[in-house]
């Protein structure tokens, strides 16, 4: 096992990784930008290294600074968390070249699966259904027009190097394509440093179902059940739960089996998530694979009792998985709500400021992953996630009630700071959500209904 791990991330995920390392007796090194000095993980870790100014491109996306910090502090491995450099094959390759273990897939595998267009073809080869779309990345508008004519509208343009719900543009007709193409390429270049796009048919009303897998890197793969991530705004998740409510068990099992089959084909190592869309007729199609720990991993941990970060570390260290498929016995229901520093009444606009009051919920079967505290400064430089409130209960009805209670109990305020806390409670109370009839269009439909009532 590793002696020292550098955590190449910030916020709640950096603190969450550090805690498992502490449980395992592993020394940790945190990194921080100038604006993150004194944050929770910098105080918790055994050592902290400044890696640059506030802007992410000069700090948490600065591969050279991170690797230098790892070498100078004697780290033998780097955990990338999620976002930032977590799925960057170039970063993984640099780590490998410097003798550092990158806790995740190899640079070669990241290059294959991180390229979303290539990942579609790998999934197809494994027998997974995929939506009609471009077989490879597109480089010109004329290519996009030609494929779009075959696929039909509406369609969605996606960044080849994208992930996490970013870099996507819906196109509803041929007239919209030129402008959407230009905007999507510019966005992909700005966010991912890669302007390449691909396209596929867009499903207006679908459920977003994902499967958590763990692989030993030698062909052995287990799944830990499925999660429903259909509650989204601008294709960014707000509420996740497991098991997927209202999804026939037979269909869920087929989706899980498909994910395992695809992961086995590439000898997947560590934690990964295979994402699917489920249509009104119960058909499912592969969407993408995320080669990292997911924001929503706590719900899976709550129903299975498996520490996913611990399994990541074991596999990366060559110790293999500590669980088999027979050991995985999900129990009960878990729901996670992302409390972001955003104003839902203004299009989920981020609301930077200083948090004056911060009192997370507690009580039976409530888990809060957060880096917030009174005096915490929310900046415009990073993702606005403040906390993840996850609950467990024996059944979905009780889980919804417990999640609602936890959100009501959460006290967070500050000058200029608004959060999604109250809006999340409205989603939990929504009849469509409670009946498990919701799709990825739920949040938009709630907004339309609100406008109609106001009118």
C-alpha positions in Angstrom: 0.0 0.0 0.0 1.0 3.6 -0.5 2.8 5.6 2.2 1.9 9.1 1.0 -0.8 10.2 -1.4 -1.1 13.7 -2.9 -4.8 14.7 -3.4 -4.9 16.7 -6.7 -8.2 18.4 -5.9 -10.1 20.7 -3.6 -13.3 21.0 -1.6 -15.4 18.2 -0.3 -14.0 15.5 -2.5 -10.4 16.2 -1.4 -11.5 16.0 2.2 -13.4 12.8 1.6 -10.4 11.1 0.0 -8.1 12.4 2.8 -10.4 10.8 5.4 -10.2 7.3 3.9 -6.5 7.7 3.6 -6.4 8.6 7.3 -8.5 5.5 8.1 -6.0 3.4 6.2 -2.9 4.9 7.9 -1.7 6.7 4.7 -0.1 10.1 4.9 -1.8 12.8 2.8 -0.6 15.9 1.0 -3.2 18.5 0.1 -2.7 21.2 -2.6 -4.3 24.6 -2.6 -4.6 27.7 -4.6 -4.2 31.1 -3.0 -8.0 31.4 -2.5 -8.1 28.0 -0.8 -5.6 28.6 1.9 -7.0 27.4 5.3 -9.8 25.3 3.9 -10.9 22.1 5.6 -8.7 19.7 3.6 -5.6 21.9 4.0 -6.1 21.7 7.8 -6.9 18.0 7.8 -4.1 16.7 5.6 -0.6 16.0 7.0 0.9 18.5 4.7 -0.2 21.2 2.3 1.5 22.8 -0.8 0.4 26.0 -2.5 0.3 25.3 -6.3 -0.8 28.6 -7.8 -3.2 31.6 -7.8 -7.0 31.2 -7.6 -7.7 30.6 -11.3 -8.0 26.8 -11.8 -5.9 26.9 -15.0 -2.9 28.2 -12.9 -3.5 25.8 -10.0 -5.7 22.7 -10.0 -5.2 22.3 -13.8 -1.5 23.0 -13.5 -0.1 19.5 -14.0 3.5 20.6 -13.6 2.9 22.3 -10.3 1.0 19.3 -8.9 3.6 16.7 -10.0 6.4 18.9 -8.6 4.5 19.1 -5.3 4.1 15.3 -5.2 7.8 14.7 -5.8 8.9 17.3 -3.3 6.7 15.9 -0.5 7.7 12.2 -1.1 4.3 11.1 -2.4 4.2 7.8 -4.2 0.7 8.2 -5.7 -1.8 10.9 -6.7 -5.5 10.8 -6.3 -7.2 13.1 -8.7 -10.8 13.2 -7.2 -13.3 14.2 -9.9 -13.2 17.1 -12.3 -10.0 19.0 -13.0 -7.3 16.5 -14.1 -9.1 13.4 -13.1 -9.7 12.1 -16.6 -6.8 13.8 -18.4 -4.6 11.2 -20.1 -1.7 13.6 -20.5 -1.7 14.1 -16.7 -1.8 10.4 -16.1 1.1 9.9 -18.5 3.2 12.5 -16.7 2.5 10.8 -13.4 3.6 7.5 -14.9 6.7 9.0 -16.4 7.7 10.5 -13.0 7.2 7.2 -11.2 4.0 8.3 -9.5 1.0 6.0 -9.4 -2.1 7.7 -10.9 -5.1 6.4 -8.9 -7.3 5.7 -11.9 -7.1 4.1 -15.3 -3.9 4.2 -17.3 -3.1 7.1 -19.7 -3.8 4.8 -22.6 -7.2 3.7 -21.3 -8.2 7.3 -20.4 -7.3 8.2 -23.9 -9.7 5.6 -25.2 -12.6 6.0 -22.9 -12.2 9.8 -22.2 -12.7 10.4 -26.0 -16.5 10.1 -25.9 -16.8 9.3 -29.5 -14.3 6.4 -29.2 -16.0 5.2 -26.0 -19.3 4.9 -28.0 -17.6 2.6 -30.5 -16.0 0.5 -27.7 -19.4 0.2 -26.1 -20.9 -0.9 -29.4 -18.2 -3.5 -29.8 -19.1 -4.9 -26.3 -22.7 -5.3 -27.5 -24.2 -2.2 -25.8 -26.9 -0.3 -27.6 -25.9 3.3 -28.6 -28.0 6.2 -29.9 -27.6 6.9 -33.7 -24.8 9.4 -34.1 -21.4 10.2 -35.5 -19.0 7.2 -35.5 -16.1 9.5 -34.7 -15.2 13.1 -33.8 -16.3 15.8 -36.2 -14.0 18.6 -37.3 -16.1 20.6 -39.8 -19.6 21.9 -40.0 -20.2 20.1 -43.3 -19.5 16.8 -41.5 -22.0 17.7 -38.8 -24.6 18.6 -41.4 -24.1 15.3 -43.2 -24.4 13.2 -40.1 -27.3 15.2 -38.8 -29.3 14.6 -41.9 -28.9 10.9 -41.3 -29.5 11.0 -37.6 -32.4 13.5 -37.6 -33.4 16.2 -35.2 -33.5 17.0 -32.4 -29.8 16.1 -31.8 -27.2 17.0 -29.2 -23.7 18.2 -29.9 -21.2 17.0 -27.3 -17.6 17.8 -26.6 -15.4 14.8 -27.4 -13.3 15.4 -24.3 -16.3 16.4 -22.2 -17.8 14.9 -19.1 -19.8 15.7 -16.0 -22.7 17.1 -18.1 -20.6 19.9 -19.6 -20.0 20.7 -23.2 -23.4 19.8 -24.5 -25.7 21.7 -26.9 -29.2 20.6 -28.0 -30.0 21.4 -31.7 -33.7 21.1 -32.7 -33.5 21.8 -36.4 -31.1 22.4 -39.3 -31.3 26.2 -39.0 -29.9 26.1 -35.5 -27.0 23.9 -36.4 -24.4 26.5 -37.6 -24.7 28.7 -34.6 -24.9 25.8 -32.2 -21.8 24.3 -33.9 -19.8 27.4 -33.4 -20.9 27.9 -29.8 -20.3 24.3 -28.9 -16.8 24.3 -30.4 -15.9 27.5 -28.6 -17.2 26.1 -25.3 -15.4 22.8 -25.7 -12.1 24.6 -26.4 -12.6 26.9 -23.4 -13.7 24.2 -20.9 -11.7 21.2 -22.1 -8.9 22.6 -24.3 -10.2 20.5 -27.1 -12.7 21.8 -29.7 -13.7 18.4 -31.2 -17.3 17.5 -31.1 -19.6 14.5 -31.9 -23.3 14.3 -32.2 -26.1 11.9 -31.4 -29.9 11.8 -31.3 -31.4 13.7 -28.4 -34.0 12.1 -26.3 -36.4 14.7 -25.0 -37.9 12.7 -22.2 -35.5 10.1 -20.8 -34.2 8.8 -17.6 -30.5 9.1 -16.8 -29.4 5.8 -15.2 -25.8 5.0 -14.3 -24.1 2.0 -13.0 -21.2 2.0 -10.5 -18.5 -0.5 -11.3 -15.3 -1.6 -9.6 -12.6 -3.4 -11.6 -9.4 -5.1 -10.6 -7.6 -4.1 -13.8 -7.2 -7.8 -14.8 -10.7 -8.4 -16.2 -12.5 -8.8 -12.9 -15.4 -6.4 -12.5 -18.3 -6.1 -10.0 -21.2 -3.6 -10.1 -22.7 -2.0 -7.1 -26.1 -1.3 -8.5 -27.7 1.5 -10.5 -28.3 5.2 -9.6 -31.0 7.5 -11.0 -29.6 10.9 -11.9 -32.5 12.3 -13.8 -33.1 15.4 -11.7 -30.8 17.9 -13.6 -30.5 21.5 -14.6 -28.6 22.2 -17.8 -27.5 18.6 -17.7 -25.9 19.0 -14.3 -27.2 16.7 -11.6 -29.1 18.0 -8.6 -30.5 14.8 -6.9 -29.4 11.2 -7.2 -30.8 8.1 -5.7 -30.3 4.3 -5.6 -31.9 2.0 -6.5 -33.5 3.7 -9.5 -37.2 4.2 -8.5 -39.8 2.7 -10.7 -37.3 0.9 -12.9 -38.3 -2.7 -13.4 -35.7 -4.9 -11.6 -35.3 -7.0 -14.8 -34.4 -3.9 -16.8 -32.0 -2.6 -14.1 -30.3 -6.0 -14.0 -29.8 -5.9 -17.8 -28.3 -2.4 -17.6 -25.9 -3.4 -14.8 -24.9 -6.5 -16.7 -24.2 -4.4 -19.8 -22.0 -2.1 -17.8 -20.0 -5.0 -16.4 -19.6 -6.5 -19.8 -18.2 -3.2 -21.2 -15.8 -2.8 -18.2 -14.6 -6.3 -18.5 -13.7 -5.8 -22.2 -11.2 -3.1 -21.3 -9.9 -4.6 -18.1 -11.2 -1.6 -16.2 -9.2 -0.7 -13.0 -10.8 0.9 -9.9 -14.0 2.9 -9.8 -15.9 3.9 -12.9 -19.4 4.7 -13.9 -21.2 3.7 -17.1 -24.1 6.0 -17.9 -27.2 5.2 -19.9 -30.4 6.8 -21.1 -33.7 4.9 -20.7 -36.6 5.8 -23.0 -40.4 5.7 -22.5 -40.5 2.2 -23.9 -38.0 0.8 -21.5 -35.1 0.7 -24.0 -31.7 1.7 -22.9 -28.7 3.1 -24.7 -25.1 3.8 -23.6 -24.1 7.4 -23.2 -20.6 7.6 -21.7 -18.2 6.2 -19.1 -16.7 8.4 -16.3 -13.3 7.1 -15.4 -13.2 8.4 -11.8 -15.1 8.6 -8.6 -18.4 10.3 -9.0 -19.9 13.2 -7.1 -22.8 11.0 -6.2 -20.8 8.0 -4.9 -22.1 8.4 -1.3 -25.6 7.0 -2.1 -23.9 3.8 -3.4 -21.7 3.6 -0.3 -24.8 4.0 2.0 -26.7 1.1 0.5 -23.8 -1.3 0.0 -21.4 -0.4 2.9 -18.5 -0.4 0.5 -15.9 2.4 0.7 -15.3 3.2 -3.0 -12.2 5.3 -2.4 -10.6 2.4 -0.4 -11.3 0.1 -3.3 -9.7 2.6 -5.7 -6.5 2.7 -3.5 -6.4 -1.1 -3.2 -6.6 -1.6 -6.9 -4.0 1.1 -7.7 -1.6 -0.4 -5.2 -2.0 -3.9 -6.8 -3.9 -5.4 -3.9 -7.1 -6.1 -6.0 -10.7 -5.7 -4.9 -11.8 -6.6 -1.4 -15.3 -7.6 -2.5 -16.8 -10.0 -5.0 -20.2 -9.7 -6.7 -21.7 -12.1 -4.1 -20.5 -9.7 -1.4 -22.6 -6.8 -2.9 -26.0 -6.8 -1.3 -27.6 -3.3 -1.6 -30.1 -2.6 1.2 -32.7 0.1 1.5 -32.8 3.4 -0.4 -30.4 6.4 -0.5 -31.0 9.9 -1.9 -28.4 12.6 -2.3 -29.1 16.3 -2.7 -26.5 18.7 -4.0 -26.6 22.0 -2.2 -25.0 24.5 -4.5 -24.3 28.2 -4.0 -26.7 29.1 -6.9 -29.9 31.0 -7.2 -32.6 28.8 -8.8 -34.9 31.8 -9.3 -32.2 33.4 -11.5 -31.5 30.5 -13.8 -29.2 28.8 -11.2 -26.7 31.7 -11.4 -23.8 31.1 -9.1 -23.8 33.4 -6.0 -20.3 34.0 -4.7 -19.9 35.6 -1.3 -19.0 34.9 2.3 -21.0 32.3 4.3 -21.9 33.7 7.7 -24.1 30.9 9.0 -23.3 27.2 8.2 -25.0 24.5 10.2 -25.3 21.2 8.3 -28.1 18.7 9.2 -27.4 15.6 11.3 -29.4 12.9 13.0 -30.2 9.3 12.1 -28.9 8.0 8.7 -27.8 11.4 7.4 -24.4 11.9 5.8 -23.1 15.3 4.8 -20.0 15.7 2.6 -18.9 19.3 2.8 -16.0 21.7 3.1 -18.2 24.6 4.1 -18.0 26.4 7.5 -18.9 29.9 8.9 -16.6 32.3 7.2 -16.1 30.2 4.1 -15.7 32.2 1.0 -17.6 31.0 -2.1 -15.6 32.2 -5.1 -16.5 32.4 -8.8 -13.4 30.4 -9.7 -14.7 26.9 -8.9 -17.8 24.8 -9.0 -20.4 26.2 -6.6 -21.0 22.9 -4.7 -21.3 23.6 -1.0 -22.4 20.3 0.4 -23.9 16.9 -0.5 -26.7 15.9 1.8 -27.2 12.1 1.6 -29.7 10.0 3.6 -30.5 6.3 3.9 -33.9 4.7 4.8 -35.5 1.3 4.4 -37.8 2.5 1.6 -38.1 5.4 -0.8 -41.0 7.1 1.0 -39.0 7.3 4.2 -35.9 8.4 2.3 -37.7 11.3 0.7 -39.1 12.4 4.1 -35.7 12.1 5.7 -34.0 14.1 2.9 -36.7 16.8 3.2 -36.1 17.0 7.0 -32.4 17.2 6.5 -32.7 20.1 4.0 -35.1 21.9 6.3 -32.5 21.5 9.1 -29.6 22.8 7.0 -28.8 26.4 7.9 -26.6 28.3 5.4 -26.6 32.0 4.6 -24.4 34.9 3.9 -24.5 38.3 2.2 -25.2 37.7 -1.5 -25.1 33.9 -1.1 -28.2 31.9 -2.3 -28.4 28.2 -2.4 -30.4 25.4 -4.0 -31.6 24.1 -0.6 -35.2 25.2 -0.8 -35.5 24.3 -4.5 -34.3 20.8 -3.7 -37.1 20.5 -1.1 -39.6 21.5 -3.8 -38.3 18.8 -6.1 -38.7 16.2 -3.3 -42.3 17.4 -2.8 -43.1 17.4 -6.5 -45.8 14.8 -7.3 -44.1 13.6 -10.5 -40.9 13.0 -8.5 -42.7 11.2 -5.7 -44.4 9.0 -8.2 -41.0 8.2 -9.8 -42.4 9.3 -13.1 -39.7 12.0 -13.6 -37.3 12.3 -16.5 -34.4 14.7 -17.2 -36.9 17.3 -18.2 -38.4 17.6 -14.7 -36.6 20.8 -13.6 -37.6 22.5 -16.8 -41.2 21.4 -16.4 -41.3 22.7 -12.9 -40.1 26.1 -14.1 -42.8 26.2 -16.7 -45.4 25.3 -14.2 -44.2 28.0 -11.8 -44.4 30.6 -14.6 -48.0 29.5 -15.4 -49.0 29.8 -11.8 -47.4 33.3 -11.6 -49.3 34.3 -14.8 
